[in-house]
Amino acid sequence: MKNILDFSLDELKSWMKDNNEKEFRAKQIEDFIYKSLWNFDEMHVLPMITRNKLNENFYIGIPKIVHSYESKLDGTKKFLLALEDGNLIECVLMKYNYGNSICVSTQVGCRMGCKFCASTVEGMIRNLTPGEILSQILVVQDYIKDRISNVVLMGSGEPLDNYENVLKFLELVSSEYGLNIGLRHITLSTCGIIPKMKDLADRRLQLTLAVSLHAASEDKRKEIMPIANKYSIADIIEACKYYIDVTGKRITFEYALIKSFNDSMEDARMLANLLKGLLCHVNLIPINQVRENDFEKSQENTVKKFVEILKRNGIEATVRREMGADINAACGQLRRSYMNAQI
């Protein structure tokens, strides 16, 4: 049995043709699915023989909402979802004045091992398929009865470690017959897998690339991000320059501020020197508390001074608004809390 959400419209048309069905039925099926009809038997416009073939060959892989939580602070909603095989993933819905934005997962767990992130604690279980990434948007959109207009691939997992499936997801989510979310409204976050960053640049997609930097010092980055043992900061910057030159797109650098580790004024000056002259923006992220480490959030005054130094040196910088702090909205926190409660 195959997840029909993994199929593009052209692929489904080909399947229909190969199975003695009319190709136009593929578009009807897609229309039903994107209108939240997730049962082949209820697609009454299709002949019974067609519905039987669909039931014999496909399933519609919409995850089950195990839990949903809404922040009393800002209305952020977090969802714990169960996939067809029982694995759990998370996604987060954030409401902004420009529309609904969703942060989706690309893997069950993560093998990158970043020490400040709860997603990596137990390693990676498996990659998500394109349809499983897409299904997070479908199920949340149906839950809130409103359109999602922006997507961030910044949940559990490293998108470039699941590269081919993520590329197929981008095709599906931006297609006119589907959700039709333009790539300009999609942000892909990576900890810095250089070959895939360069390949992504060569594809000239109009998405926003966000690079998790988190330290301007090689030693500090290696301490919290194992990927730094394979690719140096110089490698990262060279790949970013290549991406900017090829696409003409501005890059976002993510920098998680950790108290007394990477938030000193010297750290800020090092970061400013590192990024000088690049078409970029720095997104400063006050660290979330994770039970498995003793990292603490930087003090507000420290964050303010850090921003001032960057801006004084010509680097655009903003502090990410903390959302869903009362519902464990950071990557991996909800999944781990749930799994620990089952033990």
KOLNULO-584859 format. One record per residue (C-alpha): z, x, y; residue number from 1. Coordinates in nm, 3 decimals, always signed. Each point is the difference from the previous one (the first is absolute). Example, Ala and Ser with C-alpha at 12.3 -4.5 7.8 and 13.67 -1.06 7.14 Angstrom:
REM KOLNULO-584859
+0.780  +1.230  -0.450  1;
-0.066  +0.137  +0.344  2;
END
This chain:
REM KOLNULO-584859
+0.000  +0.000  +0.000  1;
-0.096  +0.127  +0.343  2;
+0.153  -0.075  +0.338  3;
-0.273  -0.186  +0.189  4;
+0.148  +0.128  +0.328  5;
-0.130  +0.346  -0.092  6;
-0.358  -0.127  +0.017  7;
-0.216  +0.005  +0.311  8;
-0.231  -0.295  +0.060  9;
-0.303  +0.199  -0.120  10;
+0.185  +0.107  -0.314  11;
+0.099  -0.358  -0.074  12;
-0.359  -0.116  +0.056  13;
-0.117  +0.260  -0.252  14;
+0.259  -0.121  -0.251  15;
-0.116  -0.358  +0.048  16;
-0.361  +0.097  -0.054  17;
+0.085  +0.201  -0.312  18;
+0.191  -0.297  -0.140  19;
-0.272  -0.262  +0.058  20;
+0.166  -0.148  +0.305  21;
-0.153  -0.068  +0.340  22;
+0.072  +0.281  +0.246  23;
+0.098  -0.236  +0.284  24;
+0.306  -0.099  -0.205  25;
+0.151  +0.340  +0.086  26;
+0.020  -0.094  +0.368  27;
+0.159  -0.334  -0.087  28;
+0.266  +0.176  -0.206  29;
+0.072  +0.250  +0.277  30;
+0.032  -0.285  +0.251  31;
+0.255  -0.175  -0.220  32;
+0.205  +0.316  -0.050  33;
+0.011  +0.087  +0.370  34;
+0.107  -0.357  +0.072  35;
+0.301  +0.047  -0.232  36;
-0.134  -0.191  -0.301  37;
+0.110  +0.230  -0.281  38;
-0.071  -0.203  -0.310  39;
-0.350  -0.009  -0.150  40;
+0.065  -0.343  -0.155  41;
+0.052  -0.150  +0.346  42;
-0.337  +0.126  +0.129  43;
-0.153  -0.340  -0.080  44;
-0.333  +0.071  +0.167  45;
-0.069  +0.249  -0.281  46;
-0.136  -0.133  -0.332  47;
+0.251  -0.009  -0.284  48;
-0.193  +0.263  -0.196  49;
+0.020  +0.236  +0.299  50;
+0.374  -0.053  +0.036  51;
+0.045  +0.068  -0.370  52;
-0.191  +0.328  +0.029  53;
+0.213  +0.101  +0.296  54;
+0.322  -0.075  -0.188  55;
-0.123  +0.201  -0.298  56;
-0.091  +0.307  +0.204  57;
+0.211  +0.008  +0.318  58;
+0.336  -0.067  +0.152  59;
+0.078  -0.041  +0.370  60;
+0.256  +0.274  +0.061  61;
+0.219  -0.154  +0.267  62;
+0.349  +0.153  -0.020  63;
+0.312  -0.209  -0.026  64;
+0.240  +0.009  +0.294  65;
+0.328  +0.106  -0.161  66;
+0.191  +0.007  +0.327  67;
-0.080  -0.040  +0.367  68;
+0.228  +0.100  +0.284  69;
-0.025  -0.074  +0.372  70;
+0.162  +0.217  +0.261  71;
+0.237  -0.181  +0.235  72;
-0.069  +0.274  +0.253  73;
-0.377  -0.030  +0.045  74;
-0.150  -0.239  -0.256  75;
-0.142  +0.278  -0.218  76;
-0.055  -0.126  -0.355  77;
+0.029  +0.219  -0.309  78;
-0.137  -0.101  -0.338  79;
+0.083  +0.130  -0.347  80;
-0.298  -0.080  -0.221  81;
-0.041  +0.004  -0.378  82;
-0.341  +0.104  -0.131  83;
-0.168  -0.130  -0.314  84;
+0.159  +0.276  -0.212  85;
+0.347  -0.055  +0.144  86;
+0.000  +0.301  +0.232  87;
+0.153  -0.056  +0.343  88;
-0.147  +0.087  +0.339  89;
+0.090  -0.078  +0.360  90;
-0.180  -0.100  +0.315  91;
+0.120  -0.077  +0.350  92;
-0.129  -0.254  +0.253  93;
+0.053  +0.077  +0.368  94;
-0.078  -0.238  +0.282  95;
-0.133  +0.143  +0.324  96;
-0.141  -0.161  +0.311  97;
-0.350  +0.099  -0.121  98;
+0.041  -0.164  -0.342  99;
+0.142  +0.043  -0.346  100;
+0.006  +0.349  -0.150  101;
+0.074  +0.082  -0.363  102;
+0.111  +0.330  -0.152  103;
-0.124  +0.018  -0.360  104;
+0.070  +0.225  -0.297  105;
-0.273  +0.198  -0.175  106;
+0.199  +0.123  -0.301  107;
+0.300  -0.105  -0.208  108;
+0.236  +0.274  +0.112  109;
-0.128  +0.330  +0.135  110;
-0.023  +0.357  -0.126  111;
-0.008  +0.178  +0.336  112;
+0.377  +0.054  -0.004  113;
+0.074  -0.022  +0.374  114;
+0.379  +0.028  +0.018  115;
+0.051  -0.261  +0.273  116;
-0.194  -0.275  -0.182  117;
+0.146  -0.240  -0.261  118;
-0.344  -0.062  -0.157  119;
-0.009  +0.342  -0.163  120;
+0.345  +0.007  -0.159  121;
-0.118  -0.096  -0.348  122;
-0.353  +0.140  +0.030  123;
-0.327  -0.186  -0.044  124;
-0.044  -0.264  -0.269  125;
-0.370  -0.072  +0.054  126;
-0.276  -0.057  +0.253  127;
-0.074  -0.347  +0.132  128;
-0.350  -0.138  -0.051  129;
-0.205  -0.111  +0.305  130;
+0.077  -0.363  -0.084  131;
+0.373  +0.068  -0.029  132;
+0.003  +0.152  +0.348  133;
-0.202  -0.293  +0.132  134;
+0.223  -0.255  -0.176  135;
+0.298  +0.099  +0.214  136;
-0.184  -0.129  +0.305  137;
-0.116  -0.317  -0.176  138;
+0.344  -0.100  -0.127  139;
+0.175  +0.067  +0.332  140;
-0.271  -0.175  +0.200  141;
+0.044  -0.304  -0.224  142;
+0.380  +0.020  +0.037  143;
-0.004  +0.003  +0.381  144;
-0.301  -0.236  +0.032  145;
-0.146  +0.224  +0.267  146;
-0.265  +0.269  +0.022  147;
+0.082  +0.369  -0.033  148;
-0.212  +0.204  +0.239  149;
+0.127  +0.357  -0.040  150;
+0.069  +0.209  -0.309  151;
+0.197  +0.322  -0.039  152;
-0.024  +0.200  -0.322  153;
+0.344  +0.149  +0.043  154;
+0.212  -0.169  -0.265  155;
+0.095  +0.155  -0.332  156;
-0.243  +0.266  -0.120  157;
-0.239  +0.255  +0.149  158;
-0.334  -0.173  +0.072  159;
-0.206  +0.318  -0.039  160;
+0.160  +0.060  -0.341  161;
-0.163  -0.329  -0.105  162;
-0.318  +0.074  +0.190  163;
-0.278  -0.185  -0.186  164;
+0.204  -0.319  -0.033  165;
+0.095  +0.013  +0.368  166;
-0.366  +0.044  +0.101  167;
-0.093  -0.307  -0.208  168;
+0.288  -0.192  +0.160  169;
-0.133  +0.087  +0.346  170;
-0.339  -0.139  -0.104  171;
+0.156  -0.322  -0.129  172;
+0.239  -0.065  +0.288  173;
-0.263  +0.057  +0.269  174;
-0.280  -0.197  -0.167  175;
-0.133  -0.304  +0.185  176;
+0.031  -0.221  -0.308  177;
+0.369  +0.091  -0.039  178;
+0.278  +0.055  +0.249  179;
-0.239  +0.161  +0.249  180;
+0.264  +0.231  +0.146  181;
-0.193  +0.267  +0.189  182;
+0.074  +0.363  -0.079  183;
+0.100  +0.054  +0.364  184;
+0.301  -0.217  -0.083  185;
+0.102  +0.213  -0.299  186;
+0.220  +0.311  +0.002  187;
+0.014  +0.239  -0.296  188;
+0.297  +0.234  -0.023  189;
-0.001  +0.328  -0.193  190;
+0.241  +0.288  -0.048  191;
-0.300  +0.232  +0.014  192;
-0.227  +0.027  -0.304  193;
-0.258  +0.222  +0.165  194;
-0.311  -0.048  -0.220  195;
+0.029  -0.379  +0.020  196;
+0.059  +0.012  +0.377  197;
-0.327  +0.189  +0.042  198;
-0.186  -0.232  -0.234  199;
+0.136  -0.298  +0.194  200;
-0.126  +0.160  +0.321  201;
-0.347  +0.041  -0.147  202;
-0.009  -0.372  -0.077  203;
+0.046  -0.073  +0.373  204;
+0.205  -0.311  -0.059  205;
+0.136  -0.162  +0.314  206;
+0.360  -0.017  -0.119  207;
+0.295  +0.181  +0.159  208;
+0.129  +0.305  -0.187  209;
+0.373  +0.068  +0.021  210;
+0.128  +0.337  -0.123  211;
+0.363  +0.041  -0.103  212;
+0.100  +0.332  +0.157  213;
+0.379  -0.030  +0.046  214;
+0.049  +0.367  +0.093  215;
-0.177  +0.264  +0.207  216;
+0.167  +0.279  -0.192  217;
-0.148  +0.104  -0.334  218;
+0.342  +0.060  -0.156  219;
+0.140  -0.335  +0.112  220;
-0.306  -0.189  -0.119  221;
+0.023  +0.166  -0.342  222;
+0.366  -0.097  -0.018  223;
-0.069  -0.373  +0.031  224;
-0.364  -0.034  -0.115  225;
-0.112  +0.167  -0.327  226;
-0.367  -0.045  +0.099  227;
+0.062  +0.275  +0.259  228;
+0.019  +0.253  -0.285  229;
-0.367  -0.072  -0.072  230;
-0.139  -0.058  +0.348  231;
+0.138  +0.183  +0.302  232;
+0.041  -0.146  +0.347  233;
-0.298  +0.212  +0.106  234;
-0.202  -0.165  -0.279  235;
+0.108  -0.343  +0.124  236;
-0.095  +0.072  +0.361  237;
-0.338  +0.144  -0.104  238;
-0.073  -0.314  -0.205  239;
+0.107  -0.219  +0.292  240;
-0.233  +0.187  +0.236  241;
-0.281  -0.052  -0.248  242;
+0.081  -0.372  -0.022  243;
+0.003  -0.037  +0.378  244;
-0.325  +0.196  +0.044  245;
-0.185  -0.200  -0.264  246;
+0.129  -0.350  +0.080  247;
+0.090  +0.023  +0.368  248;
+0.316  -0.191  -0.091  249;
+0.348  +0.079  +0.125  250;
+0.253  +0.098  -0.266  251;
+0.359  -0.122  -0.010  252;
+0.265  +0.250  -0.107  253;
+0.312  -0.153  -0.150  254;
+0.322  +0.186  +0.060  255;
+0.323  -0.126  -0.156  256;
+0.292  +0.115  +0.215  257;
+0.291  +0.126  -0.209  258;
+0.327  +0.080  +0.173  259;
+0.074  +0.375  +0.030  260;
-0.304  +0.088  -0.211  261;
-0.326  -0.049  +0.191  262;
+0.109  -0.169  +0.323  263;
+0.099  +0.295  +0.220  264;
-0.171  +0.073  +0.329  265;
-0.142  +0.315  -0.160  266;
-0.153  -0.220  -0.273  267;
-0.156  -0.215  +0.273  268;
-0.148  +0.305  +0.175  269;
-0.138  +0.133  -0.330  270;
-0.161  -0.336  -0.071  271;
-0.153  -0.015  +0.348  272;
-0.148  +0.350  -0.040  273;
-0.134  -0.085  -0.345  274;
-0.183  -0.312  +0.118  275;
-0.117  +0.122  +0.341  276;
-0.364  -0.086  +0.062  277;
-0.032  -0.241  -0.294  278;
-0.117  -0.358  +0.044  279;
+0.321  -0.145  -0.138  280;
+0.305  -0.214  +0.043  281;
+0.350  +0.066  -0.136  282;
+0.190  -0.287  -0.155  283;
+0.368  +0.094  -0.009  284;
+0.194  -0.181  -0.271  285;
+0.380  -0.014  +0.000  286;
+0.081  +0.073  -0.365  287;
+0.121  -0.279  -0.227  288;
+0.318  +0.058  -0.198  289;
-0.075  +0.057  -0.369  290;
+0.288  -0.008  -0.247  291;
-0.133  +0.298  -0.195  292;
+0.026  +0.246  +0.293  293;
+0.228  +0.073  +0.292  294;
-0.259  -0.004  +0.278  295;
+0.114  -0.171  +0.318  296;
-0.189  -0.163  +0.284  297;
-0.036  +0.197  +0.324  298;
+0.205  -0.116  +0.296  299;
-0.179  -0.209  +0.263  300;
+0.047  +0.261  +0.272  301;
-0.148  +0.269  -0.225  302;
-0.303  -0.218  -0.075  303;
-0.052  -0.064  +0.370  304;
+0.005  +0.372  +0.083  305;
-0.235  +0.075  -0.293  306;
-0.254  -0.248  +0.138  307;
+0.033  +0.142  +0.351  308;
-0.083  +0.352  -0.118  309;
-0.310  -0.117  -0.184  310;
-0.126  -0.202  +0.295  311;
+0.073  +0.284  +0.242  312;
-0.229  +0.214  -0.214  313;
-0.283  -0.255  +0.004  314;
+0.065  -0.151  -0.344  315;
-0.006  -0.379  -0.020  316;
+0.311  -0.119  -0.182  317;
+0.179  -0.325  -0.073  318;
+0.307  -0.090  -0.202  319;
-0.072  -0.248  -0.277  320;
+0.192  -0.319  +0.053  321;
+0.248  -0.035  -0.284  322;
-0.079  -0.320  -0.186  323;
+0.181  -0.172  -0.282  324;
+0.297  +0.238  +0.008  325;
+0.228  -0.270  -0.141  326;
-0.223  -0.070  -0.303  327;
-0.072  +0.351  -0.134  328;
-0.354  -0.011  +0.140  329;
-0.073  +0.369  -0.057  330;
-0.230  +0.097  -0.288  331;
+0.158  -0.024  -0.342  332;
+0.345  -0.115  +0.107  333;
-0.028  -0.360  -0.118  334;
-0.159  +0.091  -0.336  335;
+0.272  +0.254  -0.076  336;
+0.279  -0.236  +0.104  337;
-0.139  -0.270  -0.228  338;
-0.052  +0.233  -0.295  339;
+0.350  +0.146  +0.035  340;
+0.146  -0.351  +0.001  341;
-0.173  -0.075  -0.333  342;
+0.161  +0.299  -0.174  343;
END
